[in-house]
Structure formats: structure tokens, C-alpha cells
């Protein structure tokens, strides 16, 4: 008989805002917006006091200010948030045998088999209390037999509380909730369901899985399974990705600056897209050159955390120009992003405009769906005809 799983979901409450309140207690109890200060900026996070006005993450800052003129706008500091996230990660690492870091402020823990020793809920409760006491931050928790139900339970427990869904009660727990509570159901999918007369999870549970598949394709079956409290996905052991890189060796050594620059741009585009897909940001760029005599040089530069092309490309070009001093033929070029951190924001919301965010999301969606370089900068389009190889990305 298969052992009953015990999966914990932990989510820090309004994480960015909470970290800022540790630094400045004058923000306590007030509507706070984290993000770019200009009207073209975007809300990266907001306090519960601000949410009462209808404000939410990824909303244009101009709209948020109109909804709540008295809100305090704080420019975000991703490095500060990353350090706090790492502090909490270490507390969890010391306390449990297996955990997954889903984002900068969200964790899954597999406590399967621990009931016979400690009691899973007791162990999870004590870990949550330790995080609160040692970090000074509020965190909510859900416990059930799978990741989906535990995540939804955390949402129902917020703010700063915990909720356990006993084995066998998953469907009855989910039944009265809005379909928007299912993690993979976003605005577009929920609107389609509303048009079908489906607003509550209970209705989804009663529908044939085949009908949902016919409407939503392969995602339809997943929606039906999640609505019925079924989720077999494992907790993926956490490991810190330190760097991601790409190198290209030319078939013929070259000093063609257009080719060299196009190659660097293409590699940077590919690596930054991969960062965004994984919800990561980089704080250090390295550019590498190997000359025809095999002498190899590299240069690196620390930067504010980002994964946006328009931040990374100018710096990669500048570093290459500084590095390329010998004017010999070049055999190889490479780009590496290091000092990576995780976050569930695809680009640097503290600086980038709403339009830029939408652009990157659209580009990444097309390139994921149809393959790399489906949409790319014009300067890189001729590379395949010039003996340009697909990239060899390396992670450490």
C-alpha cells in the first residue's frame, strides 16, 4: 500500500512589504506599494491595506495611485529581499529532510513518513513559528497530501495562519471555492469558465474531464484533476543554481565585429530568456574571449539584479569592447550570468515599465511555444547561415 503523502506549502505574507517594514516601522498599518516610482512603473508587491482598494501585483503604478492616492510608494531592493529569502531558506534546510524553493517567498516541504516520529502538522507548525521568531516575518502554511491542495490551503489561511486538510477531505475543502483559487486558472481561463456558467470548484468537479479537455486541450485534464484534489507532482529537491552560461566556437577564427556582436547578442537573449522562464535574476555578467593563439581572457561586472535584455545587452557589449584589445582573430566568445537568485517576478519590476513587462512576457511565450529565436533581434537572424551553432548552455 502506497504511503500517504504529507506536503507542506509555506508562503511569506506580502514578502517585499514585510521586509521593508522591518527596516522602517513607520510603514506598519499603512497602504504600501513596492515598485517603480514613476507612473510607467509597475506594482511588484502591495500591503493588505492597499489590496482593500483593489490594488494587486503587476498593476500599473499609475492605476494603483489613482485607486489609493494616500499609498506610500517604496522603490524595491531585490538584493535585500534575496538576502532575507536566503536566511529563511537556511532555517528550512536545517529543519526538514526535503524541500523545494518554488520562488523567493514560497516553499514546498515533503514530510511523508514523519508522522510516525513527530506528527507532520506539529513539525510544520514548529518550523513556521521558528521562521516567524528568527526572521521577524509573517508566514502562512497549508498541509495536505499534495502540492495543489496545500497551496490553496495556504491561501485560505492567510494572513499569518495555518490550515490542514485531512486525507479524504480534499474535494469537500475545494468545492465551495472560486475557480480562480485553482493555481493554473488565470484570468483568460476563468473568463472562459464563467462563460460556460462555471464559477465554483464544485461545478468543475461535476463536469466530465473530457469536456474540459475538449475546451482547454491537455490543460483541461489538469484543471479537472486539481479541482478534484488530485496532484501527484513531487517536491523537487532544492539546489542553488550559481550560474548559467553559453559559449560559441567559430568554424573559422574571425575579427568580423558584426558577427562577434551578433553572436554575443544572441547568447545574451537566449540566457536572459532562460532566466525569466526559471524565475531567476542575475547580479554578475562575465564575457569571455579566446584568441586564435588559444590565449583566453575574461572580464566581469556586478550589476543590480535583472533578467531583462535591455539591461543586459548594453553591458555585454561594453564588456566585450573593454576586453577585445589584442586585435587578433577570435576563436571563441562566451557569456556567463552568475550570482543568480530566484523570484516569481519575470523581470525587474522595480525599474521596468508595464509595456516592457508585457513585451518580454509575449516574446518569451512565443519562443517557448515555437522554439528559441522565433522572435529575436534582426542583427542575429543571419547567424545560422554563417555557421552559427545552437548554443551550449551550462549551469553550475
C-alpha positions in Angstrom: 0.0 0.0 0.0 1.4 3.4 -1.0 2.2 5.7 1.9 0.1 8.7 2.5 2.0 11.8 1.4 2.3 14.9 3.7 3.1 18.0 1.7 3.5 21.4 3.3 3.3 24.7 1.5 4.8 27.9 3.1 4.3 31.4 1.7 5.6 34.6 3.2 2.9 37.2 3.6 3.4 40.3 1.4 7.1 39.5 1.4 8.6 42.6 -0.1 6.4 44.9 2.1 7.1 42.9 5.2 10.9 43.2 4.7 10.6 47.0 4.2 8.5 47.2 7.4 11.4 45.5 9.3 13.6 48.4 8.2 11.0 51.2 8.6 8.2 50.6 11.1 6.5 53.8 10.0 5.1 51.7 7.2 3.2 49.5 9.6 -0.6 49.6 9.1 -0.4 51.8 6.1 -1.1 51.1 2.4 2.3 50.4 0.8 3.2 49.8 -2.8 6.6 48.3 -3.8 7.8 49.1 -7.3 8.9 51.8 -9.7 8.0 55.2 -8.5 7.2 56.7 -12.0 3.7 56.4 -13.5 5.1 54.0 -16.0 6.3 51.7 -13.3 4.6 48.5 -12.0 3.4 47.3 -8.6 5.8 44.5 -7.6 4.1 43.9 -4.2 1.5 45.7 -2.1 0.3 45.5 1.5 -3.0 44.1 2.6 -4.1 47.7 3.4 -3.5 48.6 -0.3 -5.3 45.5 -1.5 -8.5 46.7 0.1 -8.6 49.4 -2.7 -8.4 46.7 -5.4 -4.6 47.0 -6.0 -2.7 43.9 -6.9 0.8 42.9 -8.1 1.7 43.7 -11.7 -0.8 46.6 -11.8 0.5 49.8 -13.5 1.7 52.2 -10.7 -0.5 55.0 -12.2 -3.6 52.9 -11.8 -2.6 51.9 -8.2 -2.1 55.5 -7.2 -5.4 56.5 -8.6 -7.1 53.8 -6.6 -5.3 54.7 -3.4 -3.7 58.3 -3.6 -2.5 58.0 0.1 -0.5 54.9 -0.6 3.3 55.0 0.2 5.4 54.0 -2.7 8.7 52.3 -1.9 11.3 51.5 -4.5 12.2 47.9 -4.2 15.6 46.4 -3.3 15.8 42.9 -4.7 19.2 42.2 -3.1 17.8 43.0 0.3 14.8 40.6 -0.4 17.1 37.9 -1.7 19.2 38.0 1.5 16.1 37.7 3.6 14.9 34.8 1.5 18.2 33.0 1.8 18.0 33.4 5.6 14.6 31.7 5.6 15.9 29.0 3.2 18.6 28.1 5.7 16.1 27.8 8.5 14.0 25.4 6.4 17.1 23.5 5.3 18.1 22.9 8.9 14.6 21.7 9.9 13.4 19.3 7.2 14.7 16.4 5.1 13.3 17.5 1.7 12.1 20.9 0.4 11.6 22.8 -2.8 12.0 26.5 -3.2 9.3 27.5 -5.6 10.1 31.2 -5.6 11.8 33.8 -3.5 9.0 33.7 -0.9 7.4 30.3 -1.4 8.4 26.7 -0.4 7.1 23.2 -0.5 8.2 20.6 2.1 7.7 16.8 1.8 7.2 15.4 5.3 5.9 12.0 4.2 6.7 9.4 6.7 7.4 11.8 9.5 4.0 11.2 11.2 5.3 8.1 12.9 8.1 10.2 14.6 6.8 13.7 15.3 3.4 14.4 13.7 3.6 16.3 10.4 1.4 19.2 11.4 3.2 19.6 14.7 6.6 19.6 12.9 5.4 22.1 10.3 3.8 24.4 13.0 7.0 24.5 15.0 9.0 25.3 11.8 6.7 28.1 10.9 7.0 29.5 14.4 10.8 29.4 14.2 10.7 31.3 10.9 8.5 34.0 12.4 10.6 34.3 15.5 14.0 34.3 13.8 13.2 36.3 10.7 10.6 38.7 12.1 8.4 38.0 9.1 4.9 36.6 8.9 4.4 33.3 7.0 1.3 31.2 6.2 1.1 27.4 5.9 -1.0 24.7 4.3 -0.7 21.0 4.8 -2.4 18.2 2.8 -1.5 15.2 0.7 -0.4 17.2 -2.4 1.1 20.5 -3.6 -2.1 21.9 -5.2 -4.3 21.5 -2.1 -1.6 22.7 0.3 -1.0 25.8 -1.8 -4.8 26.6 -1.9 -5.0 25.9 1.9 -2.2 28.4 2.5 -4.2 31.0 0.5 -7.2 30.3 2.7 -5.1 30.5 5.9 -3.6 33.9 5.1 -2.7 36.2 6.6 -0.2 34.7 9.1 -2.0 31.5 9.8 -2.0 27.8 9.0 -4.5 25.2 7.8 -4.5 21.4 7.5 -6.7 19.5 5.0 -7.1 15.9 6.3 -6.8 12.9 3.9 -10.1 12.3 2.1 -11.4 15.9 2.6 -9.7 17.5 -0.3 -12.8 17.6 -2.6 -15.1 19.0 0.1 -12.5 21.7 1.0 -12.1 22.8 -2.6 -15.8 22.5 -3.5 -17.2 25.9 -2.3 -14.2 27.9 -3.6 -14.0 30.1 -6.7 -12.4 28.5 -9.7 -9.8 31.3 -9.6 -8.4 29.6 -6.5 -7.0 26.7 -8.7 -3.3 27.7 -9.2 -3.3 27.2 -13.0 -6.5 29.1 -13.7 -5.7 32.6 -14.7 -7.9 35.5 -16.0 -8.4 34.2 -19.5 -9.2 30.6 -18.4 -11.5 31.8 -15.7 -13.4 34.0 -18.1 -14.0 31.1 -20.4 -15.3 29.0 -17.5 -17.5 31.9 -16.4 -19.0 32.0 -19.9 -19.7 28.2 -19.5 -21.5 29.0 -16.3 -18.7 27.6 -14.1 -17.8 29.9 -11.1 -17.3 27.4 -8.2 -14.9 24.5 -8.0 -17.9 22.3 -7.1 -19.2 22.7 -10.7 -15.8 21.8 -12.1 -15.8 18.7 -10.0 -19.1 17.6 -11.5 -18.0 18.2 -15.2 -16.7 15.3 -17.3 -12.9 15.6 -17.7 -13.4 15.0 -21.5 -15.4 18.3 -21.8 -12.6 20.3 -20.1 -10.1 18.6 -22.4 -12.1 19.5 -25.5 -12.2 23.1 -24.3 -8.7 23.6 -22.9 -6.7 20.9 -24.6 -4.2 19.0 -22.4 -4.6 21.6 -19.7 -8.2 20.7 -19.3 -7.4 17.3 -17.7 -5.0 19.0 -15.3 -7.7 21.6 -14.3 -10.2 18.7 -13.7 -7.6 16.8 -11.6 -6.7 19.9 -9.5 -10.3 20.7 -8.9 -10.8 17.2 -7.6 -7.8 17.5 -5.3 -5.5 15.2 -7.4 -1.9 16.2 -7.9 0.9 13.6 -8.0 3.7 16.1 -8.8 6.7 15.6 -6.5 8.5 18.1 -4.3 11.7 18.8 -6.3 14.8 19.0 -4.0 16.2 22.5 -3.9 19.6 23.3 -5.2 21.0 26.8 -5.7 21.9 27.4 -9.3 25.0 29.5 -9.2 25.5 30.4 -12.9 24.3 29.9 -16.4 26.5 30.3 -19.4 26.8 29.9 -23.2 29.9 29.7 -25.4 30.4 29.5 -29.2 33.5 28.4 -31.1 33.6 29.7 -34.6 34.3 27.4 -37.5 36.8 29.9 -38.8 38.6 32.4 -36.5 37.3 35.9 -37.1 37.6 39.6 -36.5 34.2 40.3 -38.1 32.9 42.7 -35.4 29.3 42.4 -36.7 29.4 38.6 -36.4 31.0 38.8 -32.9 28.4 41.3 -31.7 25.5 39.4 -33.2 26.8 36.2 -31.6 27.0 37.9 -28.2 23.5 39.4 -28.6 22.0 36.1 -29.5 23.6 34.3 -26.5 22.5 37.1 -24.1 18.9 36.9 -25.5 18.9 33.1 -25.0 20.3 33.2 -21.5 18.1 36.0 -20.3 15.0 34.3 -21.7 16.1 31.1 -19.8 16.4 33.2 -16.6 12.9 34.5 -17.0 11.5 31.1 -17.7 13.0 29.8 -14.4 12.1 32.9 -12.5 15.7 33.9 -11.9 17.7 37.1 -11.9 21.5 37.7 -12.3 23.8 40.1 -10.4 27.0 39.5 -12.3 27.9 39.3 -16.0 31.1 37.7 -17.4 32.2 38.0 -21.0 35.0 35.6 -22.3 37.2 35.7 -25.4 39.6 33.0 -26.7 42.0 34.3 -29.4 43.4 32.2 -32.3 46.6 31.5 -30.3 44.3 30.0 -27.5 45.1 32.7 -25.1 41.9 33.3 -23.1 40.7 36.4 -21.3 37.5 37.3 -19.4 36.0 40.3 -17.7 33.1 40.5 -15.2 30.9 43.2 -13.8 28.5 43.3 -10.9 25.0 44.7 -11.7 21.7 45.3 -9.9 19.6 42.1 -10.2 17.8 41.8 -13.5 16.9 39.4 -16.3 15.8 42.0 -18.9 17.5 42.1 -22.3 17.6 45.9 -22.4 19.6 46.0 -19.1 22.0 43.1 -20.0 22.7 43.7 -23.7 24.4 47.1 -23.4 26.6 45.8 -20.6 27.6 42.7 -22.5 28.6 44.9 -25.5 30.6 47.3 -23.2 32.5 44.4 -21.5 33.4 42.9 -24.9 34.7 46.3 -26.1 36.9 46.6 -23.0 38.1 43.0 -23.3 38.9 42.9 -27.0 42.3 44.7 -27.0 44.7 42.5 -28.9 43.0 42.8 -32.3 43.8 39.2 -33.1 41.5 36.7 -34.7 38.9 35.3 -32.2 38.3 31.6 -31.9 35.6 31.6 -29.1 33.3 34.0 -27.3 31.2 33.3 -24.2 28.7 35.0 -21.8 28.0 33.9 -18.2 25.4 35.2 -15.7 26.2 34.4 -12.1 25.1 35.3 -8.6 21.6 34.0 -9.5 18.6 34.4 -7.2 15.1 33.1 -7.5 12.0 35.2 -7.7 8.5 34.9 -9.1 8.8 38.2 -11.0 9.9 37.6 -14.5 11.8 40.9 -14.9 13.0 43.7 -12.7 9.6 45.2 -11.8 11.2 48.0 -9.7 12.6 49.7 -12.8 10.7 48.4 -15.9 7.5 49.8 -17.3 4.2 47.9 -17.7 4.7 47.9 -21.5 8.2 46.4 -21.2 6.9 43.6 -18.9 4.1 42.8 -21.4 6.7 42.8 -24.3 9.0 40.3 -22.5 6.1 38.0 -21.5 4.9 37.9 -25.1 8.3 37.3 -26.5 9.1 34.5 -24.0 5.7 32.9 -24.6 6.3 32.8 -28.4 9.9 31.4 -28.0 8.8 28.7 -25.5 5.9 27.7 -27.7 7.6 27.7 -31.1 11.3 27.4 -30.2 14.3 29.7 -29.5 14.8 32.6 -31.9 11.2 32.5 -33.2 11.3 36.2 -32.2 14.8 37.8 -31.9 16.7 40.9 -32.8 17.3 41.4 -36.5 21.0 41.6 -36.1 21.1 37.9 -35.0 18.9 36.5 -37.8 21.7 35.6 -40.2 23.8 33.6 -37.8 22.6 30.2 -38.9 23.8 31.0 -42.4 27.2 31.9 -41.1 28.0 28.5 -39.5 26.5 29.5 -36.1 25.8 26.6 -33.9 22.9 26.2 -31.4 24.0 27.4 -28.0 25.6 25.1 -25.4 24.2 26.4 -22.1 26.0 25.3 -18.9 24.7 25.5 -15.4 26.8 25.2 -12.2 
